[in-house]
């Protein structure tokens, strides 16, 4: 495979899927409700539209047996950004699985997953990238590269390996333009800065303090209206703020390459990814999908959701930081009825307490949703949250999995102590090098 790009290698896995999909009269598409899942769904929906194959899309927060109430066993289903860890569910359907999570034994379906050919789905390609690897084999779909890159950005991936190949394909087709700059999106300075969760500043969620910071720099207007000199002044001041509290690699989340999505209705990749993600997390994933499908009337409402979601995260975050508990080799946080657990976990580990893994427990009805996050440094020391969360959730009578750096799961209410004790023991052994 030496002369093939990583993207071509991944696309070579799609050949059985190409033939199977083209033979269908009707397709069900099931995908995850975050930015990566919704953009993956968008890519597949565009592809099916262009093939004139009727379809119905369903976006869910996690794949469990409740899907059987929505889709009859034996139906033809394309699972996006999920399915690799749930063979007991997906094997009930005629399925194509387009996923980048770790593959569990027992899969009997057509499976397109980077892990099958030694490519890391946690860092080198997202679910939307896997969807794109199929779409490009189905016709002229290079204009969808921007959706794939948005999904990778949503999953905090870098532009390496398959992602880099997709980016290059998007640039060459004119779908993407690369620029240097701040990775904050576009819009009024005060609003963009006070609503920023990634990067997270000491004035995030505090508009008066953000305004004071901007006034002291002598700036006004929108980010896109700043002169090069003003942009440099703002960048320097924000960099200093981040370095006071966060590790040096967090500067990558502030400065560097930004991507303009020339074929999408929201042009800045960070604005696009955050908007789509917010729609999913606020319970209106169809609105996010309609943005991916380039339905102009949906854009204004979807962008409102982006700021609503940021404000919700920041309010929860300010309450959460003071409630973090120590538990040996990890930290944890117990919150109630919130759909911002992943965002809280990501922000705390990156910008507030980066030295230990963080687990956020979100109690809702009879179950506890788990979001766990680590850092590249902790992974270098042996951390693997996909294993730790899967095994610990199993001990507690639940299920879980994901990536080394970011993982999630669900356990029954009342089993939190069992879960945390198991996670602490496993993570402790990982970090001590005894696993």
Protein Blocks (a to p, Z undefined) as FASTA:
>chain_A
ZZpcfklmmmmmmmmmmmmmmmpcbdcddddfbfklmmmmmmmmmmmmmnopacdddddf
bdcfklmmmpcghiacddehihjlmmmlmmmpccddddfbdcdehiabdcddfklnopaf
klmocfklmmmmmmmmnocfklmmmmmmmmmmmnopacehjlmmmmmmmmmnopaccddd
dfebgadfklmmmmpcbdcdfkgoilklmmmmmmmnopahjfklpcfklmmmmmmmmmmm
mmmmmcfklmmmmgccddddfkbmblblklmmmmmmmmmmnopamlmmmmmnopaklmmm
mmmmmmmmmmmmmmmmmmmmmmcccehjaccdddehiaklmmmmmmmmmmmmmmbccddd
ddehjbccddddddfklmmnopafklmmmmmmmmnopacdddfkbccddddehilmmmmm
mmmmmmmmmmnopZZ
